[in-house]
Amino acid sequence: LVHKRELRLNIELEKILKKIISKGKTAVFTLGRYQPFHQGHMVVVKTVIFIANIIDGKAYIAISETGGKDKKNPLIPSDKEDIINDCGDANKY
């Protein structure tokens, strides 16, 4: 049984991969909850970007939807996206 969020994510990843393949690029990607985002996540994100740059590929960071904001999941997807986009500033995390 596939959860609806997982199905949506799989469909989106498939669309992205088809687009990349049609352009002859290699996709380098990771998927995570990022709840909360920490140093280990930053290392993974930066590694994906680094590898993509080395092989002239395209880096993708897939952010999971955790069903809302609560004690266990303090970040909504847009919060996670903002944090990941700021990974260039290592002093923040």
KEBA-910294 format. One record per residue: chain; z, x, y of N, C-alpha, C, CB in turn. Coordinates in pm, 1 decimal. Glycine has a CB too. Example, Ala and Ser with C-alpha at 12.3 -4.5 7.8 and 13.67 -1.06 7.14 Angstrom:
<node mol="A" n_pz="780.0" n_px="1319.0" n_py="-569.0" ca_pz="780.0" ca_px="1230.0" ca_py="-450.0" c_pz="780.0" c_px="1320.0" c_py="-330.0" cb_pz="904.6" cb_px="1130.8" cb_py="-447.3"/>
<node mol="A" n_pz="708.0" n_px="1285.0" n_py="-225.0" ca_pz="714.0" ca_px="1367.0" ca_py="-106.0" c_pz="787.0" c_px="1290.0" c_py="3.0" cb_pz="572.5" cb_px="1408.4" cb_py="-59.8"/>
***
This chain:
<node mol="A" n_pz="0.0" n_px="84.7" n_py="-117.7" ca_pz="0.0" ca_px="0.0" ca_py="0.0" c_pz="0.0" c_px="89.2" c_py="123.9" cb_pz="122.3" cb_px="-96.4" cb_py="-0.1"/>
<node mol="A" n_pz="-93.3" n_px="68.0" n_py="213.5" ca_pz="-105.4" ca_px="148.3" ca_py="334.7" c_pz="-49.3" c_px="69.4" c_py="452.4" cb_pz="-253.4" cb_px="188.8" cb_py="360.7"/>
<node mol="A" n_pz="38.9" n_px="132.4" n_py="526.6" ca_pz="97.4" ca_px="69.9" ca_py="644.7" c_pz="-9.9" c_px="52.3" c_py="751.9" cb_pz="215.7" cb_px="154.5" cb_py="698.9"/>
<node mol="A" n_pz="0.2" n_px="-54.3" n_py="831.9" ca_pz="-101.9" ca_px="-82.1" ca_py="934.5" c_pz="-119.9" c_px="34.7" c_py="1030.7" cb_pz="-64.8" cb_px="-207.5" cb_py="1013.3"/>
<node mol="A" n_pz="-9.0" n_px="97.4" n_py="1070.8" ca_pz="-20.0" ca_px="210.5" ca_py="1164.0" c_pz="-93.8" c_px="326.3" c_py="1098.7" cb_pz="119.6" cb_px="256.5" cb_py="1211.0"/>
<node mol="A" n_pz="-64.6" n_px="352.5" n_py="970.9" ca_pz="-133.2" ca_px="459.9" ca_py="899.6" c_pz="-281.9" c_px="429.5" c_py="888.1" cb_pz="-71.9" cb_px="480.1" cb_py="760.2"/>
<node mol="A" n_pz="-315.6" n_px="306.1" n_py="861.2" ca_pz="-455.3" ca_px="265.9" ca_py="850.0" c_pz="-527.9" c_px="286.9" c_py="982.9" cb_pz="-465.7" cb_px="118.7" cb_py="805.9"/>
<node mol="A" n_pz="-465.4" n_px="244.5" n_py="1093.3" ca_pz="-525.5" ca_px="265.4" ca_py="1226.1" c_pz="-545.5" c_px="413.2" c_py="1253.2" cb_pz="-437.8" cb_px="203.3" cb_py="1336.2"/>
<node mol="A" n_pz="-444.9" n_px="493.7" n_py="1218.7" ca_pz="-453.5" ca_px="637.3" ca_py="1239.5" c_pz="-566.3" c_px="696.7" c_py="1155.9" cb_pz="-320.3" cb_px="704.6" cb_py="1205.1"/>
<node mol="A" n_pz="-575.9" n_px="656.9" n_py="1030.1" ca_pz="-682.8" ca_px="707.7" ca_py="943.8" c_pz="-819.9" c_px="671.8" c_py="997.8" cb_pz="-667.3" cb_px="653.4" cb_py="802.6"/>
<node mol="A" n_pz="-835.2" n_px="551.4" n_py="1048.2" ca_pz="-963.0" ca_px="508.6" ca_py="1105.5" c_pz="-995.8" c_px="592.1" c_py="1228.7" cb_pz="-959.2" cb_px="358.4" cb_py="1141.8"/>
<node mol="A" n_pz="-895.8" n_px="615.6" n_py="1314.3" ca_pz="-918.7" ca_px="695.7" ca_py="1434.2" c_pz="-952.3" c_px="840.4" c_py="1398.2" cb_pz="-795.7" cb_px="691.3" cb_py="1525.5"/>
<node mol="A" n_pz="-880.1" n_px="898.0" n_py="1302.6" ca_pz="-910.0" ca_px="1034.7" ca_py="1260.4" c_pz="-1050.4" c_px="1044.6" c_py="1201.4" cb_pz="-806.6" cb_px="1082.6" cb_py="1158.2"/>
<node mol="A" n_pz="-1089.4" n_px="945.4" n_py="1124.5" ca_pz="-1224.0" ca_px="944.9" ca_py="1067.0" c_pz="-1329.8" c_px="943.1" c_py="1177.4" cb_pz="-1242.2" cb_px="823.6" cb_py="973.6"/>
<node mol="A" n_pz="-1309.4" n_px="861.2" n_py="1279.9" ca_pz="-1404.4" ca_px="855.5" ca_py="1392.4" c_pz="-1414.5" c_px="991.0" c_py="1461.4" cb_pz="-1361.8" cb_px="747.4" cb_py="1494.5"/>
<node mol="A" n_pz="-1299.5" n_px="1053.7" n_py="1485.5" ca_pz="-1296.6" ca_px="1183.7" ca_py="1552.4" c_pz="-1369.1" c_px="1288.3" c_py="1467.8" cb_pz="-1151.1" cb_px="1227.9" cb_py="1579.4"/>
<node mol="A" n_pz="-1338.4" n_px="1290.9" n_py="1337.9" ca_pz="-1400.4" ca_px="1390.6" ca_py="1250.9" c_pz="-1551.5" c_px="1372.4" c_py="1241.2" cb_pz="-1339.2" cb_px="1384.1" cb_py="1112.4"/>
<node mol="A" n_pz="-1598.0" n_px="1248.8" n_py="1233.2" ca_pz="-1742.9" ca_px="1223.9" ca_py="1228.7" c_pz="-1810.7" c_px="1274.0" c_py="1356.5" cb_pz="-1771.4" cb_px="1073.1" cb_py="1209.0"/>
<node mol="A" n_pz="-1744.4" n_px="1252.5" n_py="1469.9" ca_pz="-1798.8" ca_px="1297.0" ca_py="1598.6" c_pz="-1807.7" c_px="1449.5" c_py="1602.9" cb_pz="-1711.6" cb_px="1245.1" cb_py="1715.3"/>
<node mol="A" n_pz="-1704.7" n_px="1517.2" n_py="1555.0" ca_pz="-1702.3" ca_px="1663.7" ca_py="1555.7" c_pz="-1807.1" c_px="1719.5" c_py="1460.9" cb_pz="-1563.1" cb_px="1715.8" cb_py="1517.0"/>
<node mol="A" n_pz="-1813.8" n_px="1663.9" n_py="1341.6" ca_pz="-1908.8" ca_px="1712.2" ca_py="1241.5" c_pz="-2051.6" c_px="1698.6" c_py="1293.1" cb_pz="-1892.2" cb_px="1635.2" cb_py="1109.1"/>
<node mol="A" n_pz="-2079.1" n_px="1590.3" n_py="1362.6" ca_pz="-2214.2" ca_px="1570.1" ca_py="1415.0" c_pz="-2249.4" c_px="1674.2" c_py="1520.6" cb_pz="-2227.8" cb_px="1429.8" cb_py="1473.8"/>
<node mol="A" n_pz="-2149.0" n_px="1736.1" n_py="1581.8" ca_pz="-2173.7" ca_px="1839.1" ca_py="1683.0" c_pz="-2167.3" c_px="1979.2" c_py="1623.1" cb_pz="-2072.6" cb_px="1826.7" cb_py="1796.9"/>
<node mol="A" n_pz="-2142.4" n_px="1989.5" n_py="1492.5" ca_pz="-2138.9" ca_px="2119.4" ca_py="1427.0" c_pz="-2014.0" c_px="2199.8" c_py="1456.7" cb_pz="-2257.6" cb_px="2198.0" cb_py="1466.5"/>
<node mol="A" n_pz="-1907.8" n_px="2136.6" n_py="1501.9" ca_pz="-1782.2" ca_px="2206.5" ca_py="1532.2" c_pz="-1683.2" c_px="2186.0" c_py="1418.1" cb_pz="-1721.4" cb_px="2156.3" cb_py="1666.5"/>
<node mol="A" n_pz="-1588.1" n_px="2277.1" n_py="1408.5" ca_pz="-1481.2" ca_px="2264.8" ca_py="1310.6" c_pz="-1359.8" c_px="2203.3" c_py="1379.1" cb_pz="-1446.0" cb_px="2403.0" cb_py="1247.7"/>
<node mol="A" n_pz="-1299.7" n_px="2105.3" n_py="1313.7" ca_pz="-1179.8" ca_px="2041.4" ca_py="1366.7" c_pz="-1056.6" c_px="2111.0" c_py="1311.2" cb_pz="-1177.5" cb_px="1890.5" cb_py="1332.3"/>
<node mol="A" n_pz="-962.8" n_px="2138.6" n_py="1399.5" ca_pz="-833.0" ca_px="2192.0" ca_py="1360.5" c_pz="-732.7" c_px="2090.4" c_py="1414.2" cb_pz="-807.1" cb_px="2340.6" cb_py="1417.2"/>
<node mol="A" n_pz="-652.8" n_px="2030.3" n_py="1323.1" ca_pz="-562.8" ca_px="1927.5" ca_py="1372.9" c_pz="-430.4" c_px="1925.6" c_py="1298.8" cb_pz="-628.2" cb_px="1792.9" cb_py="1363.0"/>
<node mol="A" n_pz="-336.1" n_px="1861.7" n_py="1362.9" ca_pz="-205.4" ca_px="1840.2" ca_py="1304.3" c_pz="-161.3" c_px="1699.2" c_py="1338.5" cb_pz="-102.6" cb_px="1945.3" cb_py="1354.3"/>
<node mol="A" n_pz="-71.0" n_px="1648.8" n_py="1258.7" ca_pz="-19.2" ca_px="1514.0" ca_py="1276.9" c_pz="132.6" c_px="1521.2" c_py="1273.1" cb_pz="-74.2" cb_px="1416.4" cb_py="1168.0"/>
<node mol="A" n_pz="198.2" n_px="1447.5" n_py="1361.1" ca_pz="344.2" ca_px="1449.5" ca_py="1358.3" c_pz="407.1" c_px="1332.4" c_py="1430.1" cb_pz="394.1" cb_px="1576.1" cb_py="1418.2"/>
<node mol="A" n_pz="535.3" n_px="1312.9" n_py="1402.5" ca_pz="614.1" ca_px="1209.5" ca_py="1471.2" c_pz="657.9" c_px="1260.7" c_py="1608.7" cb_pz="738.6" cb_px="1168.7" cb_py="1385.9"/>
<node mol="A" n_pz="696.3" n_px="1388.8" n_py="1612.8" ca_pz="744.4" ca_px="1452.6" ca_py="1735.8" c_pz="861.6" c_px="1376.1" c_py="1796.3" cb_pz="631.2" cb_px="1463.3" cb_py="1837.9"/>
<node mol="A" n_pz="960.4" n_px="1343.6" n_py="1712.9" ca_pz="1077.8" ca_px="1266.5" ca_py="1754.7" c_pz="1205.0" c_px="1344.2" c_py="1724.1" cb_pz="1081.0" cb_px="1128.6" cb_py="1684.6"/>
<node mol="A" n_pz="1264.1" n_px="1409.9" n_py="1816.3" ca_pz="1210.3" ca_px="1448.1" ca_py="1946.9" c_pz="1125.8" c_px="1575.2" c_py="1934.4" cb_pz="1325.0" cb_px="1469.3" cb_py="2048.9"/>
<node mol="A" n_pz="1050.0" n_px="1603.2" n_py="2035.1" ca_pz="967.9" ca_px="1723.7" ca_py="2038.1" c_pz="1060.1" c_px="1845.5" c_py="2052.3" cb_pz="863.6" cb_px="1718.0" cb_py="2155.3"/>
<node mol="A" n_pz="1037.2" n_px="1949.7" n_py="1969.8" ca_pz="1122.7" ca_px="2068.1" ca_py="1975.2" c_pz="1038.7" c_px="2195.6" c_py="1962.0" cb_pz="1229.7" cb_px="2062.6" cb_py="1863.9"/>
<node mol="A" n_pz="1106.4" n_px="2310.4" n_py="1961.5" ca_pz="1038.7" ca_px="2440.5" ca_py="1958.5" c_pz="941.4" c_px="2453.6" c_py="1840.1" cb_pz="1142.3" cb_px="2552.3" cb_py="1952.2"/>
<node mol="A" n_pz="981.4" n_px="2404.7" n_py="1724.1" ca_pz="893.8" ca_px="2412.4" ca_py="1606.8" c_pz="764.6" c_px="2335.4" c_py="1627.7" cb_pz="965.7" cb_px="2359.5" cb_py="1483.8"/>
<node mol="A" n_pz="775.5" n_px="2219.2" n_py="1690.4" ca_pz="654.6" ca_px="2141.1" ca_py="1720.7" c_pz="565.5" c_px="2218.3" c_py="1817.5" cb_pz="691.8" cb_px="2002.4" cb_py="1780.7"/>
<node mol="A" n_pz="627.7" n_px="2281.6" n_py="1917.4" ca_pz="549.3" ca_px="2355.9" ca_py="2015.4" c_pz="471.8" c_px="2468.3" c_py="1946.6" cb_pz="640.7" cb_px="2413.0" cb_py="2126.1"/>
<node mol="A" n_pz="535.4" n_px="2536.4" n_py="1851.6" ca_pz="467.5" ca_px="2643.8" ca_py="1778.2" c_pz="347.0" c_px="2588.0" c_py="1702.0" cb_pz="565.6" cb_px="2713.5" cb_py="1680.2"/>
<node mol="A" n_pz="363.9" n_px="2474.5" n_py="1637.7" ca_pz="253.2" ca_px="2413.3" ca_py="1562.1" c_pz="138.5" c_px="2376.7" c_py="1656.3" cb_pz="302.0" cb_px="2287.1" cb_py="1485.4"/>
<node mol="A" n_pz="168.8" n_px="2311.2" n_py="1767.1" ca_pz="65.8" ca_px="2269.2" ca_py="1863.1" c_pz="-8.8" c_px="2391.3" c_py="1917.1" cb_pz="129.2" cb_px="2188.6" cb_py="1980.0"/>
<node mol="A" n_pz="65.1" n_px="2492.4" n_py="1958.5" ca_pz="0.1" ca_px="2612.2" ca_py="2012.7" c_pz="-82.6" c_px="2684.8" c_py="1906.5" cb_pz="104.9" cb_px="2707.4" cb_py="2070.7"/>
<node mol="A" n_pz="-37.0" n_px="2682.9" n_py="1780.7" ca_pz="-111.6" ca_px="2746.8" ca_py="1672.2" c_pz="-243.3" c_px="2674.3" c_py="1646.4" cb_pz="-27.4" cb_px="2750.2" cb_py="1544.0"/>
<node mol="A" n_pz="-240.4" n_px="2542.6" n_py="1647.0" ca_pz="-363.0" ca_px="2463.9" ca_py="1628.5" c_pz="-463.6" c_px="2496.8" c_py="1739.4" cb_pz="-331.0" cb_px="2311.3" cb_py="1627.6"/>
<node mol="A" n_pz="-415.8" n_px="2501.5" n_py="1861.4" ca_pz="-504.6" ca_px="2533.5" ca_py="1975.5" c_pz="-558.3" c_px="2675.6" c_py="1962.0" cb_pz="-428.9" cb_px="2517.5" cb_py="2111.0"/>
<node mol="A" n_pz="-472.3" n_px="2769.1" n_py="1926.7" ca_pz="-511.1" ca_px="2909.4" ca_py="1910.1" c_pz="-619.8" c_px="2924.6" c_py="1803.6" cb_pz="-388.8" cb_px="2994.5" cb_py="1873.0"/>
<node mol="A" n_pz="-597.9" n_px="2864.3" n_py="1688.3" ca_pz="-696.0" ca_px="2874.5" ca_py="1579.1" c_pz="-829.4" c_px="2811.1" c_py="1620.0" cb_pz="-641.7" cb_px="2806.2" cb_py="1450.8"/>
<node mol="A" n_pz="-822.6" n_px="2694.3" n_py="1683.2" ca_pz="-945.8" ca_px="2628.1" ca_py="1727.4" c_pz="-1023.7" c_px="2716.9" c_py="1823.7" cb_pz="-913.7" cb_px="2493.4" cb_py="1794.2"/>
<node mol="A" n_pz="-953.8" n_px="2783.0" n_py="1913.1" ca_pz="-1021.5" ca_px="2873.0" ca_py="2007.1" c_pz="-1085.8" c_px="2991.4" c_py="1936.1" cb_pz="-923.2" cb_px="2923.5" cb_py="2111.9"/>
<node mol="A" n_pz="-1018.1" n_px="3047.2" n_py="1838.0" ca_pz="-1071.0" ca_px="3163.1" ca_py="1764.1" c_pz="-1200.0" c_px="3127.7" c_py="1691.1" cb_pz="-966.7" cb_px="3214.9" cb_py="1663.5"/>
<node mol="A" n_pz="-1204.3" n_px="3010.9" n_py="1629.7" ca_pz="-1322.0" ca_px="2974.3" ca_py="1549.1" c_pz="-1423.5" c_px="2890.3" c_py="1626.6" cb_pz="-1277.9" cb_px="2898.2" cb_py="1425.4"/>
<node mol="A" n_pz="-1403.5" n_px="2880.3" n_py="1758.4" ca_pz="-1490.7" ca_px="2798.3" ca_py="1843.2" c_pz="-1493.9" c_px="2653.9" c_py="1792.4" cb_pz="-1634.1" cb_px="2857.2" cb_py="1847.0"/>
<node mol="A" n_pz="-1378.3" n_px="2605.7" n_py="1755.1" ca_pz="-1365.1" ca_px="2468.7" ca_py="1706.3" c_pz="-1302.0" c_px="2379.4" c_py="1811.9" cb_pz="-1282.2" cb_px="2465.2" cb_py="1578.1"/>
<node mol="A" n_pz="-1252.2" n_px="2268.4" n_py="1766.9" ca_pz="-1190.9" ca_px="2169.8" ca_py="1855.5" c_pz="-1051.5" c_px="2137.9" c_py="1802.3" cb_pz="-1278.6" cb_px="2040.2" cb_py="1865.9"/>
<node mol="A" n_pz="-950.2" n_px="2144.5" n_py="1889.4" ca_pz="-811.8" ca_px="2117.3" ca_py="1850.0" c_pz="-777.8" c_px="1970.9" c_py="1874.8" cb_pz="-714.0" cb_px="2208.9" cb_py="1926.8"/>
<node mol="A" n_pz="-710.4" n_px="1911.8" n_py="1778.0" ca_pz="-663.7" ca_px="1773.0" ca_py="1790.2" c_pz="-518.7" c_px="1765.7" c_py="1745.6" cb_pz="-752.1" cb_px="1675.7" cb_py="1706.1"/>
<node mol="A" n_pz="-437.1" n_px="1700.7" n_py="1826.4" ca_pz="-297.1" ca_px="1678.6" ca_py="1793.4" c_pz="-280.0" c_px="1527.6" c_py="1780.0" cb_pz="-199.4" cb_px="1740.1" cb_py="1902.8"/>
<node mol="A" n_pz="-258.3" n_px="1480.9" n_py="1658.3" ca_pz="-243.1" ca_px="1336.8" ca_py="1634.0" c_pz="-96.0" c_px="1298.7" c_py="1651.1" cb_pz="-294.2" cb_px="1297.9" cb_py="1490.7"/>
<node mol="A" n_pz="-72.9" n_px="1199.3" n_py="1733.0" ca_pz="62.0" ca_px="1152.7" ca_py="1764.1" c_pz="84.7" c_px="1020.1" c_py="1693.7" cb_pz="83.3" cb_px="1138.5" cb_py="1917.9"/>
<node mol="A" n_pz="190.0" n_px="1013.0" n_py="1613.7" ca_pz="215.7" ca_px="888.3" ca_py="1541.7" c_pz="283.3" c_px="785.1" c_py="1631.4" cb_pz="302.1" cb_px="915.0" cb_py="1418.6"/>
<node mol="A" n_pz="256.6" n_px="661.7" n_py="1601.0" ca_pz="321.6" ca_px="547.8" ca_py="1666.1" c_pz="444.4" c_px="516.2" c_py="1583.1" cb_pz="225.0" cb_px="422.1" cb_py="1678.3"/>
<node mol="A" n_pz="561.2" n_px="514.2" n_py="1644.6" ca_pz="684.7" ca_px="493.8" ca_py="1568.9" c_pz="742.8" c_px="354.3" c_py="1586.7" cb_pz="787.1" cb_px="595.9" cb_py="1609.8"/>
<node mol="A" n_pz="667.4" n_px="264.1" n_py="1646.5" ca_pz="709.3" ca_px="124.7" ca_py="1653.0" c_pz="805.4" c_px="89.6" c_py="1764.7" cb_pz="770.5" cb_px="88.1" cb_py="1526.8"/>
<node mol="A" n_pz="813.0" n_px="170.0" n_py="1867.6" ca_pz="900.0" ca_px="137.3" ca_py="1979.4" c_pz="1006.3" c_px="242.4" c_py="2002.4" cb_pz="964.7" cb_px="4.3" cb_py="1957.0"/>
<node mol="A" n_pz="1078.0" n_px="223.1" n_py="2108.9" ca_pz="1178.8" ca_px="319.1" ca_py="2151.6" c_pz="1316.6" c_px="272.3" c_py="2105.9" cb_pz="1175.6" cb_px="337.8" cb_py="2305.2"/>
<node mol="A" n_pz="1387.1" n_px="361.0" n_py="2033.8" ca_pz="1523.6" ca_px="330.8" ca_py="1992.5" c_pz="1597.5" c_px="463.2" c_py="1974.1" cb_pz="1525.9" cb_px="245.2" cb_py="1860.5"/>
<node mol="A" n_pz="1718.8" n_px="457.2" n_py="1920.6" ca_pz="1799.8" ca_px="578.1" ca_py="1904.9" c_pz="1732.9" c_px="681.8" c_py="1813.4" cb_pz="1936.9" cb_px="541.4" cb_py="1849.3"/>
<node mol="A" n_pz="1670.2" n_px="634.8" n_py="1705.9" ca_pz="1604.1" ca_px="724.3" ca_py="1611.3" c_pz="1469.9" c_px="775.8" c_py="1664.9" cb_pz="1582.7" cb_px="652.8" cb_py="1478.5"/>
<node mol="A" n_pz="1405.8" n_px="697.9" n_py="1749.4" ca_pz="1274.8" ca_px="730.5" ca_py="1805.1" c_pz="1279.8" c_px="719.5" c_py="1958.2" cb_pz="1164.9" cb_px="636.6" cb_py="1746.6"/>
<node mol="A" n_pz="1333.5" n_px="823.1" n_py="2024.9" ca_pz="1354.0" ca_px="813.7" ca_py="2169.6" c_pz="1226.5" c_px="822.6" c_py="2253.9" cb_pz="1446.6" cb_px="921.1" cb_py="2212.3"/>
<node mol="A" n_pz="1113.9" n_px="859.7" n_py="2192.6" ca_pz="990.6" ca_px="878.0" ca_py="2269.5" c_pz="882.6" c_px="779.9" c_py="2227.2" cb_pz="939.5" cb_px="1020.3" cb_py="2254.1"/>
<node mol="A" n_pz="815.2" n_px="722.4" n_py="2326.1" ca_pz="697.1" ca_px="641.2" ca_py="2298.8" c_pz="576.5" c_px="735.3" c_py="2297.7" cb_pz="679.8" cb_px="525.7" cb_py="2405.8"/>
<node mol="A" n_pz="463.1" n_px="693.9" n_py="2242.1" ca_pz="348.0" ca_px="784.0" ca_py="2231.6" c_pz="306.3" c_px="850.6" c_py="2363.7" cb_pz="231.7" cb_px="708.0" cb_py="2176.9"/>
<node mol="A" n_pz="310.2" n_px="778.1" n_py="2473.6" ca_pz="268.7" ca_px="839.4" ca_py="2600.6" c_pz="365.4" c_px="949.8" c_py="2643.2" cb_pz="259.2" cb_px="732.7" cb_py="2711.0"/>
<node mol="A" n_pz="496.0" n_px="935.2" n_py="2611.8" ca_pz="593.0" ca_px="1042.0" ca_py="2639.5" c_pz="557.9" c_px="1166.3" c_py="2559.3" cb_pz="737.1" cb_px="995.7" cb_py="2606.4"/>
<node mol="A" n_pz="527.5" n_px="1145.5" n_py="2430.2" ca_pz="493.3" ca_px="1257.5" ca_py="2343.3" c_pz="365.2" c_px="1326.1" c_py="2392.1" cb_pz="476.5" cb_px="1209.5" cb_py="2197.7"/>
<node mol="A" n_pz="269.0" n_px="1246.9" n_py="2433.0" ca_pz="142.5" ca_px="1302.6" ca_py="2483.2" c_pz="167.1" c_px="1388.8" c_py="2606.7" cb_pz="42.5" cb_px="1189.3" cb_py="2516.4"/>
<node mol="A" n_pz="250.2" n_px="1340.6" n_py="2698.4" ca_pz="282.5" ca_px="1418.5" ca_py="2819.2" c_pz="348.9" c_px="1551.2" c_py="2782.8" cb_pz="375.1" cb_px="1337.4" cb_py="2912.6"/>
<node mol="A" n_pz="442.4" n_px="1547.1" n_py="2690.7" ca_pz="513.0" ca_px="1668.9" ca_py="2648.9" c_pz="415.5" c_px="1767.3" c_py="2585.8" cb_pz="626.6" cb_px="1635.3" cb_py="2549.6"/>
<node mol="A" n_pz="329.7" n_px="1719.3" n_py="2498.0" ca_pz="233.7" ca_px="1807.2" ca_py="2430.6" c_pz="134.9" c_px="1866.0" c_py="2530.5" cb_pz="158.2" cb_px="1730.6" cb_py="2320.6"/>
<node mol="A" n_pz="92.7" n_px="1787.3" n_py="2627.7" ca_pz="1.9" ca_px="1838.7" ca_py="2730.2" c_pz="66.8" c_px="1947.8" c_py="2814.6" cb_pz="-45.0" cb_px="1725.4" cb_py="2820.0"/>
<node mol="A" n_pz="199.6" n_px="1947.2" n_py="2822.8" ca_pz="273.3" ca_px="2047.6" ca_py="2899.7" c_pz="309.8" c_px="2170.9" c_py="2817.1" cb_pz="399.0" cb_px="1986.2" cb_py="2956.4"/>
<node mol="A" n_pz="259.1" n_px="2182.4" n_py="2696.4" ca_pz="295.7" ca_px="2295.5" ca_py="2609.3" c_pz="264.0" c_px="2431.0" c_py="2669.1" cb_pz="225.6" cb_px="2283.2" cb_py="2477.8"/>
<node mol="A" n_pz="178.9" n_px="2436.0" n_py="2765.2" ca_pz="147.0" ca_px="2563.5" ca_py="2828.6" c_pz="266.2" c_px="2622.5" c_py="2901.0" cb_pz="32.3" cb_px="2546.5" cb_py="2925.0"/>
<node mol="A" n_pz="363.3" n_px="2540.7" n_py="2938.5" ca_pz="482.2" ca_px="2588.9" ca_py="3007.5" c_pz="595.1" c_px="2605.7" c_py="2905.7" cb_pz="524.1" cb_px="2491.1" cb_py="3121.8"/>
<node mol="A" n_pz="601.8" n_px="2722.4" n_py="2843.5" ca_pz="698.8" ca_px="2747.3" ca_py="2735.8" c_pz="843.2" c_px="2739.1" c_py="2783.1" cb_pz="674.1" cb_px="2883.3" cb_py="2674.5"/>
<node mol="A" n_pz="867.7" n_px="2751.4" n_py="2912.1" ca_pz="1004.6" ca_px="2745.4" ca_py="2961.5" c_pz="1063.0" c_px="2605.4" c_py="2958.9" cb_pz="1010.5" cb_px="2798.7" cb_py="3100.7"/>
<node mol="A" n_pz="979.2" n_px="2503.3" n_py="2940.3" ca_pz="1027.0" ca_px="2365.4" ca_py="2940.5" c_pz="1100.1" c_px="2330.5" c_py="2812.9" cb_pz="912.2" cb_px="2270.3" cb_py="2960.6"/>
<node mol="A" n_pz="1069.9" n_px="2396.2" n_py="2701.4" ca_pz="1124.2" ca_px="2353.9" ca_py="2572.0" c_pz="1198.5" c_px="2464.2" c_py="2503.0" cb_pz="1014.8" cb_px="2304.3" cb_py="2482.6"/>
***
